[in-house]
Amino acid sequence: MSFFDDLAARIDEVDSVVSVGLDADLDRLPGFLDDHDMPRWAFNRRIIDATHEHAACYKPNAAFYEDAEGWRSLRETVAYAHGKGVPVLLDAKRGDIGNTARQYAEILDEVDAITVNPYMGQDSLQPFLERPEKGIFVLCRTSNPGGADLQGLELTSGEPLYQRVAALAELWNEHDNVGLVVGATAPEELEELRESVPEIPFLVPGVGAQGGDAEAAIEHGLTTWNGQDVGVVNSSRGIIFAGEEVGRNTVSGPSDGMDTPEEAYFAAAGEAAKNLKKRLNRHR
């Protein structure tokens, strides 16, 4: 089965298109974690325990794991998510040529999908594209404010660059394994891209802390795959650090049967994932 077959089945199973971004920022991890040698793994394990019932996939960002302990934590995280039946999409934004691209693509032996940067053209993505069982999400119209600096530039043909990227992605989609990254913070462009590539699945970031348009993310972000919804809407900080506010308002230690601060912290992440699922499902 392909990644998108698995993703569609997972979405149907949990009735959710929520992607939980596992951006385990060491500067924001709570101090009560029980594994001081691998704190990112300890954090992610508890987040997965709290959110997996509401997660269509997990999306760790490679930037938060690029050291020796981080890579060990990432491998443990991927294995644990798989044990819960949840696919893993690595947000790595890779894109290079020759042997370098082939080396980067080897991470697909461990994860189910990856984000890639199309700036260097098809040959830089070929080692990823030729893995038909894996999902390859091409950066197209990203959710950050500076995304328009290049992505919105008008080509001599009159089309913006992000539209050319979408058209190329459709050409590269020989194995039905290509998706696009299209942010919810640009709803008009999200709609425009869905019209131009109606069958390509989208990864839609920006709905959480970045304040993107949830209704547009569903209306234009999802497509149909063998009769089922496919596509995911990501929230990272808005879910995994939801417990920070709870922690500021919770006294230390249990009281009258209430959760400990640690339990309350991770319960908040689970509640945030559940609430986002409900919010998105209202528009499905």
N, C-alpha and C positions, 0 to 999 in steps of 0.2 A: 504493500500500500504506500501511497505517496503521503507527504506531510499534510497536504490539504485534505486528503481522505481522513487521516487521523484527527486533524483539527476539526473538521465538520462533525465527526463522530463525538468528539469531546464536547463541542458546543451543544450538541443535541443532548448529551448525557447530563450535563450540569445546567442546561438552560441558561448559558452565560457566554458572552463574548468578551469578558474582561480579561485583559492581559495584565498580570501583576509584575511591575518592573522591580527587579531585585537589585537596586542600586545601593549596595551595602557600604555606605560611606563611613569609614572608620571614625571620623570626627563626630558622627551623630549616633553611633551605636550606644545603647544604654549600658550603664556601668554594672548592672547585675548579671550579665551573661556568665554562664557557668564554665565556659571554655576560654581561658585567656590565651591559649596558644593559637586557636583558630576562631577568633570572635566572629568573623563574617559567616563562617559555617554555622556556629551556634545561633546567630541571629536569623539566618535564612531558614534553618530547620524550624524554629518557632514560628516564623512568618508562614511557612508552608503549612505547618500544622493548623494554623488559624484560618488560612484562606483557601485551601485547596478545593473545598466544596464549591467555591464560587469562581474558580479560575479556569478559563479556557486554555491558558498557557502561562508560563513564566518567562520573563524577559530580563535576564541579568545583563547589565552593561559591562562589557569587558574592561572598561577603564577602571572599575573599582576592584579589579582582581589581578592587575598586572604586576605581581611580585610573587615570590616563591610560595608564601603562605596563602596568598590570594588564589593562585591557580589550584592549590590543593582544596581550598574551600569551595571553589567553583565546581570542581569534579564531584565533591561530596554532595553539593547542592543539586547538581544535575541528576545524579543517581537517586537522590532522595525524592526529587520531583517525579522522576520516572516511576519510582516505587508507589507513588500516589496516583499514577495513571495520567500525569499531566505532562504534555510536551514542553520542550524548552527551546526558546528562540533566543540565540545569542546576539545581542546588539553590539556588533563589533565594527560595522561600517568599513569593512575591508575593501580594497581595490588596488591591485598592483599588477605587475606583469611577470611573465616567465616563471622561473623557479620560486620567486617570492610568493606569487599568487598561489602556486601549488602548495607551498608550505602553509600559507594561511588557510587554505581549503581543508587541510587535514583535521581542523577542529570539528568538521562536520562528521567525523567518526564518533564524536561524543555527544553532539547536540542535534536537534531535529531541524533547525532552521537558523538562518543568519541574515543580518543586514549587510548590504554591500554598497559601495560608492561607485557610480558609473562614470566618473569624470575621465578616466583613462581609456574608456571604450570597451568593446566586447571582449577583446583578448584578455583584458585584466580580470574579467568575470568568468571566463570560460571554465576554469577548474571548478567553480561553484556550480555553474549552470549544467555541467555534465553529470551532476549527481541527481538523477531524476526522483529519487525517494526523499530528497531534502527540499525544504522551502528556502527560496532565495528572494529576500525583500530588497528591492532596489530603491535607494533614496531618490525621491522625486520632488515633493513639495513639503519641506520639513516645517515643524511647528515653531521654530525659533524666529525671533523678529528679523534677524539678519539673513534668513533664508532667501528673501526676495532679492538680495544683493546680486546674486548670480542666477538663481532659479527663475526669476521673473524677467530676465533680460529678453528683449524681443530679437528674434533671429531675422535674417534677411527674408525668410519666407513669410514673416509676419506673425509667426506663432511664438509664444514664450518658450524658454528653454525647458521648463518642466513638462510642457506638452510633448516636446521632442523626446525627452527621456521616457515618457509613458509610451509613445509610439515605438521606440526602440525596444523597450521591455516586452512589448507584445510580439515583436519580431524574434526576440531572444527566447521566447517561451515555447520552445520546441517540445519540451518534456512536461508541460503543464505544471511547472514547479516555481513559477515566477510570481511574486507579489510586488506591491509598491508601498513605500512609506509616504503617507499623505497626512499632514497634520490637521487636527480639528480646529486649529486657530485661524485657518483660512477657509471658511466654509464655502465661499463662492467657488474657489478653485477646486475644492474637494468635489463639489457637484459637477463642475466642468470636466474634471478628470474621469469621474464615473461615467459620464456620457460618452467620453472618447474611448475608454477601455472597459466596457460593461462587464466583462467576465473575469478580470484579474482581481484577486483578493487584495485587500488593503490592510496594512497595519496603521492604525490611526493613533498617534500620540497626541498629548496636549490637553486631554480632557480633565486631568486632575489639577495639580498645582498651577498649571499654565492657563486654566480657565477656558478651554476650548468648548466648542458647541456640541453638546451631547446629542441633540436631535439630528444635526447634520452628520455627525459621526456614524449614526445608525442608518439614516436614510440613504446616504451616499457611500458610506464606508463598507457596507456589507454587499455581498453578491451571493449567487446561488451556486452550489457545487453538488451535483447529483441530487438535486431536490432539497438540499439543506443549506441553511445559512453558513457562510464562511467569511472570515475576516475577524480582526480583533481590535479592541479599543484599549489603549494602554493607560494605566496610571501607575506611577512609581512612588514618589514621595507622599502623595495624598493617601496612599494605603499603608505603606510600610512604616511611615513615621507618624501615623495617626495617633499613636499612643503617647507622643510627646506632650500633648496638651493634657491628656489624662494623668500622666506622671506628675505634671506640675500641680495638679489639683488633688493628688492622692497622698494621704499620710503614710508613713512607713509602717509596714506590718499589717497582718490581717486584723479585722475588727468586726465582730458580730456576724461572722460568716461571710463577710465581703471578700472579694478577690484581693490577693496581695498586689502591690504595685506592679510586680512582674506579670502576674496573670492579667491584670487590667490593661497593661501596655499592649500585650499581644492580642487580647480580646478586641481592643480598639481597631487593630488592623483587620481582623476578621469582620468586624462590623462595617468598616469602611468598604471592604471588598463586596460585602453583601449589599450595602446601600447603593454602590455604583452599579452592580448587576441589576437591581430593581429599577434604578433610574434609566439605564439603557434599555431595559426590556420594555419599558413603557412606550418606547418608540419603534419597537420591532413589529 
